[in-house]
Amino acid sequence: MRFAHVIRPGSDDPRLVLVDDGDAIFVEDLFEGAPRFLEDLISGGDVLLEKVADAADRGTRHPLGETRFASALLTPPLILAIGLNYAAHSSELGLKTDSTPTVFALWPNSLSGHDATTVWPRSLSESVDYEAELGVIIGRAAKDVRPEEALDHVWGYTVVNDITARDIQYSEAQWSRCKSFDGFTPTGPFVVTADEVPDPQDLHIWTVLDGRTMQDASTAQMVRPVATLISHLSQSVTLMPATLISTGSPGGAGYSRDPQVFLRDRSTVTVGIDGIGELTTHCRITG
């Protein structure tokens, strides 16, 4: 199944929809007490998901093109990101892949949706880069799980663009601020349930910037697969339902190119994962 948060014309409030053949079915209209947001659907477990699936055929369909997209998740309890999880990306940044995953948090103000515009001041950074990433959404709380059990805790998958101010990244000891400007974590447009992705290590992942392909890789190239990451993270923190994990970016970053290629004023960048979706961000630089 495929879900999204969308905003109706004339409204500012996102609502959860089930997406089917280009149509949006508003989940909250399906039955009394139906969830309005993805986080509510996830917290209801398999029983609530099955109830939504059973009621979907009776739902009113609306053209998806009449709505705007909000972030795939609106209020995740935690946003964790993994750095240096593709050898090619580590090498091109001149950074060493450590013996354990590089983990940092992303701030919730950075979340934005598909086809949104991300704005930042020129005085803060002119070295802003793209990073296509597979987003993993936890369904059942995970604590001290083994790798072979880890994927049982996944509710679904989405697309993430881990936008990064490289100059700030290299000037500070931690990476949260350089990746958490307002709008620096676009997600979506869709979340697909875990059953739609038989193997998260067999996905084509890519980036197109202003019509030019910049990243073109497979999640098979991850240094540590999704199951290993979930297991590792769950040793120190309980991964609560609706936690978002951004699993790292493949090679092809603009920072490493000669000449370097960064997001510019009026750039359009699309990151995608085959079978999950294509996520577009419009860029504006002020000042």
C-alpha positions, 0 to 999 in steps of 0.5 A: 500500500502507498500513503502520503500526506497531502494538503487540499486546495484552500487548506493548510492542514495536511491529511493522510491519503491512501494513493491508488492509481493516481487517486487520493483516498482520504483515510479519515473519511473511511470510518469513524475514528480513522487516522488523520496522520501516518503516525496515527496509522502506524501506532494502530499496528496491523489491525488498523492497517487492515481495517483501512485496507478493507475500507478503501474500496468504499472511499471517495477518490480525488485526483492526486494532482489537485493537492499539495504534498506535505512531509511523509512524516509530520511528527516523527519521535526521532529522525536519525541519519547515517553518514558514510554508509556508501564507500564511494561517498565516504571516499569522495568526501575524503572521510573514513568509514568507521568501524561502527556507523556514523549516526547523527540526528536531524531536527524536525524543522528541516522536514518538508514535502515533495515539490516544496521550495527550500530557502536559505540565505547566501550569507549562511552557505553557498556550498549546499549539496544534495544526497539521495537516501532511502528512508526507513520508518519503524513500525513496531518498537525495536530494542536490542533486536538482532539483524535477522529480526530487524526488518520485522520492525519496519513499517515502510519506506520513503525517499529522503533528500539529506540536503547538506551545507558542506562548508558548515559540515567541515567547520563543525564537529557535529553534522546536525546543524549543517543538515537541519536548516529549515526545509533541508530534509525533504521526504516523500512524496510517498510511503510504501508499506514494507511488503511492497519492498521485498529487499531494501538492498535491491533498489535503484537510487538516483539524483537529477539536478537541473536535468543532469544525472548526479547520482546513480547507484543501488542500495546494495552498495550500502556498507551496512544494510538496513537490518544491520543499522536497525539492530545497531541503533536499537542497542542504545535507544528504543526505536519507537513507532514512526521513527525515521532513519535516513540510511546514507547516500551513494557516491556522486555528491556535488562537493566532490566534483571538479568543478564542484556542483552545488544547489543554486538559486532556482535549482530543481533537484529530484531524488528517487528510488525506483518502486518508492517515488520521486521527490523534487525540491525547488531551491531559492537563495536569498540575500 
